[in-house]
Amino acid sequence: MNIALLEDNPPILDYLSTALEMHGHTVYRFTDSAPLLETILTWKNVPLSPPYDLAIIDLLLPGPVSGIETIQKIWQALAPYRLPMIVVTACSQKELEAARATLPQVPFLRKPFKMRELLQLINQLQPAR
């Protein structure tokens, strides 16, 4: 599975991408939403399958675009196609509840989480082959 991984913390990005690659996934690493959004917007104009099968997005990102806004922009750019997403976050419980209310169809994992929890979510979201 081709996975876009947006995580601003380098050690977490390294850990997640290494673990996902060890489980047979191809990981495209992003530390900022701008390059990810640029890739999505570029793909939108090409009549091929999407560049990613799944995106894992950190909720708390530096800069002007939050994780929620990134997800919304991706879905808007790819409409009517809905790229599967997983949110990972270290936000407070109150922020988590607000984010879940905004994106009820997206699974959330609160940091720290066990890698097997992430892998289970990925398997659930993986299209049948």
ChimeraX attribute file (.defattr): number of C-alpha atoms within 10 A of each C-alpha:
attribute: neighborCount
match mode: 1-to-1
recipient: residues
	/A:1	17
	/A:2	16
	/A:3	22
	/A:4	21
	/A:5	23
	/A:6	25
	/A:7	27
	/A:8	19
	/A:9	11
	/A:10	11
	/A:11	10
	/A:12	11
	/A:13	18
	/A:14	13
	/A:15	12
	/A:16	19
	/A:17	21
	/A:18	14
	/A:19	15
	/A:20	20
	/A:21	15
	/A:22	10
	/A:23	11
	/A:24	10
	/A:25	14
	/A:26	17
	/A:27	20
	/A:28	15
	/A:29	19
	/A:30	17
	/A:31	18
	/A:32	19
	/A:33	23
	/A:34	14
	/A:35	13
	/A:36	20
	/A:37	16
	/A:38	12
	/A:39	12
	/A:40	19
	/A:41	15
	/A:42	12
	/A:43	16
	/A:44	16
	/A:45	9
	/A:46	9
	/A:47	7
	/A:48	8
	/A:49	9
	/A:50	15
	/A:51	15
	/A:52	17
	/A:53	18
	/A:54	22
	/A:55	22
	/A:56	23
	/A:57	26
	/A:58	29
	/A:59	27
	/A:60	17
	/A:61	20
	/A:62	13
	/A:63	9
	/A:64	8
	/A:65	16
	/A:66	17
	/A:67	23
	/A:68	19
	/A:69	13
	/A:70	21
	/A:71	25
	/A:72	14
	/A:73	16
	/A:74	21
	/A:75	17
	/A:76	12
	/A:77	17
	/A:78	17
	/A:79	11
	/A:80	8
	/A:81	11
	/A:82	12
	/A:83	16
	/A:84	20
	/A:85	22
	/A:86	22
	/A:87	23
	/A:88	22
	/A:89	21
	/A:90	15
	/A:91	15
	/A:92	10
	/A:93	10
	/A:94	9
	/A:95	13
	/A:96	17
	/A:97	13
	/A:98	12
	/A:99	18
	/A:100	16
	/A:101	11
	/A:102	12
	/A:103	15
	/A:104	11
	/A:105	11
	/A:106	14
	/A:107	16
	/A:108	22
	/A:109	17
	/A:110	16
	/A:111	11
	/A:112	9
	/A:113	12
	/A:114	10
	/A:115	12
	/A:116	9
	/A:117	11
	/A:118	20
	/A:119	14
	/A:120	11
	/A:121	15
	/A:122	21
	/A:123	12
	/A:124	10
	/A:125	16
	/A:126	13
	/A:127	11
	/A:128	6
	/A:129	3
